[in-house]
């Protein structure tokens, strides 16, 4: 019988371990994404930060930061799930799924009407996320492939709360929105 991993709120004591996990989890060597994590913390836009832990070591991390839907009636504060990182040696153990579920629960607890992410629909669609465009949300950048722009519409959502998603500044300042060529061109050509 396997036990569920411990998911808990991150503390300042976890920051070095989180940087290590994020750096090793991302193919660009993680430094851009690790820098984004630090910038989001410093910006005041982080609403939740969670980790998984095994044997008193951080094995995974997820961050929820605020963003907005520019709806016709008013700006609507929503959440963006980014980044989601699992240490490579812990892949395949369900940690990403556990973090995703805990992050979605945290978003509900914060009263967010929607939780957005950029990611593989093959992974996220079975975990409560769906394509955002058919729900009348617009991508914040054309560099986000349409299938990767996903949302979990939560209980606080109302029908009028649709429109373009607007990320907070750190995503733009650190160029962490969407994909860049040649990967973007390759995905567009195969789609």
TORKOL-4160 file (C-alpha; in steps of 0.2 Angstrom, whole numbers, padded with zeros to 4 digits, m for minus):
191
<pt num="1" X="0000" Y="0000" Z="0000"/>
<pt num="2" X="0007" Y="0017" Z="m0005"/>
<pt num="3" X="0004" Y="0032" Z="0005"/>
<pt num="4" X="0000" Y="0049" Z="m0002"/>
<pt num="5" X="0014" Y="0062" Z="m0002"/>
<pt num="6" X="0014" Y="0075" Z="0011"/>
<pt num="7" X="0008" Y="0092" Z="0003"/>
<pt num="8" X="0010" Y="0107" Z="0014"/>
<pt num="9" X="0012" Y="0126" Z="0012"/>
<pt num="10" X="0030" Y="0131" Z="0008"/>
<pt num="11" X="0039" Y="0141" Z="0021"/>
<pt num="12" X="0054" Y="0153" Z="0019"/>
<pt num="13" X="0065" Y="0139" Z="0025"/>
<pt num="14" X="0060" Y="0129" Z="0009"/>
<pt num="15" X="0066" Y="0142" Z="m0003"/>
<pt num="16" X="0083" Y="0135" Z="m0007"/>
<pt num="17" X="0076" Y="0117" Z="m0009"/>
<pt num="18" X="0062" Y="0124" Z="m0020"/>
<pt num="19" X="0075" Y="0133" Z="m0031"/>
<pt num="20" X="0084" Y="0117" Z="m0033"/>
<pt num="21" X="0069" Y="0107" Z="m0038"/>
<pt num="22" X="0063" Y="0120" Z="m0050"/>
<pt num="23" X="0080" Y="0122" Z="m0058"/>
<pt num="24" X="0082" Y="0103" Z="m0060"/>
<pt num="25" X="0064" Y="0101" Z="m0066"/>
<pt num="26" X="0065" Y="0113" Z="m0081"/>
<pt num="27" X="0074" Y="0109" Z="m0097"/>
<pt num="28" X="0081" Y="0127" Z="m0099"/>
<pt num="29" X="0091" Y="0122" Z="m0084"/>
<pt num="30" X="0077" Y="0130" Z="m0074"/>
<pt num="31" X="0086" Y="0147" Z="m0070"/>
<pt num="32" X="0073" Y="0157" Z="m0079"/>
<pt num="33" X="0059" Y="0148" Z="m0070"/>
<pt num="34" X="0068" Y="0149" Z="m0053"/>
<pt num="35" X="0071" Y="0168" Z="m0056"/>
<pt num="36" X="0052" Y="0169" Z="m0060"/>
<pt num="37" X="0048" Y="0161" Z="m0043"/>
<pt num="38" X="0059" Y="0173" Z="m0034"/>
<pt num="39" X="0051" Y="0188" Z="m0043"/>
<pt num="40" X="0033" Y="0182" Z="m0040"/>
<pt num="41" X="0037" Y="0181" Z="m0021"/>
<pt num="42" X="0044" Y="0198" Z="m0022"/>
<pt num="43" X="0030" Y="0205" Z="m0031"/>
<pt num="44" X="0016" Y="0202" Z="m0019"/>
<pt num="45" X="0006" Y="0192" Z="m0032"/>
<pt num="46" X="0008" Y="0175" Z="m0024"/>
<pt num="47" X="m0008" Y="0169" Z="m0016"/>
<pt num="48" X="m0002" Y="0151" Z="m0012"/>
<pt num="49" X="0014" Y="0141" Z="m0013"/>
<pt num="50" X="0014" Y="0122" Z="m0009"/>
<pt num="51" X="0027" Y="0109" Z="m0008"/>
<pt num="52" X="0027" Y="0090" Z="m0008"/>
<pt num="53" X="0039" Y="0082" Z="0005"/>
<pt num="54" X="0047" Y="0065" Z="0007"/>
<pt num="55" X="0059" Y="0061" Z="0021"/>
<pt num="56" X="0060" Y="0080" Z="0026"/>
<pt num="57" X="0065" Y="0084" Z="0008"/>
<pt num="58" X="0056" Y="0095" Z="m0004"/>
<pt num="59" X="0051" Y="0084" Z="m0019"/>
<pt num="60" X="0039" Y="0095" Z="m0028"/>
<pt num="61" X="0033" Y="0113" Z="m0029"/>
<pt num="62" X="0018" Y="0123" Z="m0036"/>
<pt num="63" X="0014" Y="0142" Z="m0035"/>
<pt num="64" X="m0002" Y="0151" Z="m0037"/>
<pt num="65" X="m0001" Y="0169" Z="m0042"/>
<pt num="66" X="m0014" Y="0182" Z="m0046"/>
<pt num="67" X="m0019" Y="0187" Z="m0063"/>
<pt num="68" X="m0035" Y="0195" Z="m0070"/>
<pt num="69" X="m0048" Y="0192" Z="m0083"/>
<pt num="70" X="m0052" Y="0208" Z="m0092"/>
<pt num="71" X="m0071" Y="0205" Z="m0093"/>
<pt num="72" X="m0082" Y="0218" Z="m0101"/>
<pt num="73" X="m0091" Y="0222" Z="m0084"/>
<pt num="74" X="m0075" Y="0223" Z="m0073"/>
<pt num="75" X="m0058" Y="0216" Z="m0070"/>
<pt num="76" X="m0059" Y="0199" Z="m0062"/>
<pt num="77" X="m0045" Y="0193" Z="m0051"/>
<pt num="78" X="m0041" Y="0175" Z="m0055"/>
<pt num="79" X="m0026" Y="0163" Z="m0052"/>
<pt num="80" X="m0012" Y="0156" Z="m0062"/>
<pt num="81" X="m0004" Y="0140" Z="m0058"/>
<pt num="82" X="0014" Y="0142" Z="m0063"/>
<pt num="83" X="0026" Y="0134" Z="m0061"/>
<pt num="84" X="0023" Y="0116" Z="m0056"/>
<pt num="85" X="0039" Y="0107" Z="m0053"/>
<pt num="86" X="0043" Y="0089" Z="m0048"/>
<pt num="87" X="0061" Y="0084" Z="m0044"/>
<pt num="88" X="0067" Y="0072" Z="m0059"/>
<pt num="89" X="0070" Y="0058" Z="m0047"/>
<pt num="90" X="0053" Y="0058" Z="m0041"/>
<pt num="91" X="0044" Y="0058" Z="m0058"/>
<pt num="92" X="0030" Y="0045" Z="m0060"/>
<pt num="93" X="0025" Y="0044" Z="m0042"/>
<pt num="94" X="0010" Y="0055" Z="m0043"/>
<pt num="95" X="0017" Y="0071" Z="m0035"/>
<pt num="96" X="0012" Y="0082" Z="m0050"/>
<pt num="97" X="m0006" Y="0076" Z="m0048"/>
<pt num="98" X="m0006" Y="0078" Z="m0029"/>
<pt num="99" X="0001" Y="0096" Z="m0031"/>
<pt num="100" X="m0012" Y="0100" Z="m0044"/>
<pt num="101" X="m0026" Y="0094" Z="m0033"/>
<pt num="102" X="m0020" Y="0103" Z="m0018"/>
<pt num="103" X="m0017" Y="0119" Z="m0029"/>
<pt num="104" X="m0035" Y="0118" Z="m0036"/>
<pt num="105" X="m0042" Y="0116" Z="m0018"/>
<pt num="106" X="m0032" Y="0131" Z="m0012"/>
<pt num="107" X="m0039" Y="0141" Z="m0027"/>
<pt num="108" X="m0056" Y="0136" Z="m0021"/>
<pt num="109" X="m0052" Y="0141" Z="m0004"/>
<pt num="110" X="m0046" Y="0158" Z="m0009"/>
<pt num="111" X="m0063" Y="0161" Z="m0018"/>
<pt num="112" X="m0055" Y="0162" Z="m0035"/>
<pt num="113" X="m0068" Y="0160" Z="m0050"/>
<pt num="114" X="m0055" Y="0152" Z="m0061"/>
<pt num="115" X="m0038" Y="0144" Z="m0061"/>
<pt num="116" X="m0027" Y="0145" Z="m0077"/>
<pt num="117" X="m0012" Y="0136" Z="m0083"/>
<pt num="118" X="m0001" Y="0133" Z="m0099"/>
<pt num="119" X="0002" Y="0115" Z="m0100"/>
<pt num="120" X="0000" Y="0098" Z="m0109"/>
<pt num="121" X="m0018" Y="0095" Z="m0111"/>
<pt num="122" X="m0015" Y="0076" Z="m0111"/>
<pt num="123" X="m0009" Y="0078" Z="m0093"/>
<pt num="124" X="m0021" Y="0092" Z="m0086"/>
<pt num="125" X="m0037" Y="0087" Z="m0095"/>
<pt num="126" X="m0040" Y="0072" Z="m0084"/>
<pt num="127" X="m0036" Y="0082" Z="m0069"/>
<pt num="128" X="m0050" Y="0095" Z="m0069"/>
<pt num="129" X="m0044" Y="0107" Z="m0083"/>
<pt num="130" X="m0051" Y="0110" Z="m0100"/>
<pt num="131" X="m0047" Y="0121" Z="m0115"/>
<pt num="132" X="m0050" Y="0139" Z="m0110"/>
<pt num="133" X="m0054" Y="0147" Z="m0127"/>
<pt num="134" X="m0071" Y="0137" Z="m0129"/>
<pt num="135" X="m0076" Y="0145" Z="m0112"/>
<pt num="136" X="m0073" Y="0162" Z="m0120"/>
<pt num="137" X="m0056" Y="0166" Z="m0112"/>
<pt num="138" X="m0043" Y="0173" Z="m0123"/>
<pt num="139" X="m0024" Y="0169" Z="m0122"/>
<pt num="140" X="m0013" Y="0182" Z="m0115"/>
<pt num="141" X="m0001" Y="0179" Z="m0129"/>
<pt num="142" X="m0001" Y="0171" Z="m0146"/>
<pt num="143" X="0014" Y="0161" Z="m0141"/>
<pt num="144" X="0004" Y="0150" Z="m0130"/>
<pt num="145" X="m0002" Y="0136" Z="m0141"/>
<pt num="146" X="m0021" Y="0136" Z="m0141"/>
<pt num="147" X="m0022" Y="0118" Z="m0133"/>
<pt num="148" X="m0010" Y="0122" Z="m0119"/>
<pt num="149" X="m0021" Y="0137" Z="m0113"/>
<pt num="150" X="m0032" Y="0128" Z="m0100"/>
<pt num="151" X="m0043" Y="0133" Z="m0086"/>
<pt num="152" X="m0052" Y="0125" Z="m0071"/>
<pt num="153" X="m0068" Y="0135" Z="m0069"/>
<pt num="154" X="m0072" Y="0135" Z="m0050"/>
<pt num="155" X="m0088" Y="0138" Z="m0040"/>
<pt num="156" X="m0086" Y="0157" Z="m0039"/>
<pt num="157" X="m0086" Y="0159" Z="m0058"/>
<pt num="158" X="m0101" Y="0168" Z="m0065"/>
<pt num="159" X="m0106" Y="0168" Z="m0084"/>
<pt num="160" X="m0100" Y="0186" Z="m0087"/>
<pt num="161" X="m0082" Y="0183" Z="m0081"/>
<pt num="162" X="m0074" Y="0180" Z="m0098"/>
<pt num="163" X="m0062" Y="0189" Z="m0109"/>
<pt num="164" X="m0043" Y="0190" Z="m0110"/>
<pt num="165" X="m0032" Y="0183" Z="m0097"/>
<pt num="166" X="m0019" Y="0196" Z="m0090"/>
<pt num="167" X="m0004" Y="0190" Z="m0081"/>
<pt num="168" X="0005" Y="0200" Z="m0068"/>
<pt num="169" X="0021" Y="0209" Z="m0072"/>
<pt num="170" X="0034" Y="0196" Z="m0067"/>
<pt num="171" X="0029" Y="0184" Z="m0081"/>
<pt num="172" X="0032" Y="0197" Z="m0094"/>
<pt num="173" X="0048" Y="0204" Z="m0086"/>
<pt num="174" X="0056" Y="0187" Z="m0086"/>
<pt num="175" X="0049" Y="0182" Z="m0103"/>
<pt num="176" X="0040" Y="0167" Z="m0095"/>
<pt num="177" X="0024" Y="0168" Z="m0106"/>
<pt num="178" X="0021" Y="0155" Z="m0119"/>
<pt num="179" X="0034" Y="0147" Z="m0130"/>
<pt num="180" X="0048" Y="0153" Z="m0141"/>
<pt num="181" X="0054" Y="0147" Z="m0158"/>
<pt num="182" X="0060" Y="0134" Z="m0163"/>
<pt num="183" X="0048" Y="0124" Z="m0151"/>
<pt num="184" X="0033" Y="0135" Z="m0155"/>
<pt num="185" X="0036" Y="0134" Z="m0174"/>
<pt num="186" X="0038" Y="0115" Z="m0172"/>
<pt num="187" X="0021" Y="0113" Z="m0162"/>
<pt num="188" X="0012" Y="0124" Z="m0174"/>
<pt num="189" X="0018" Y="0114" Z="m0189"/>
<pt num="190" X="0013" Y="0098" Z="m0181"/>
<pt num="191" X="m0004" Y="0104" Z="m0176"/>
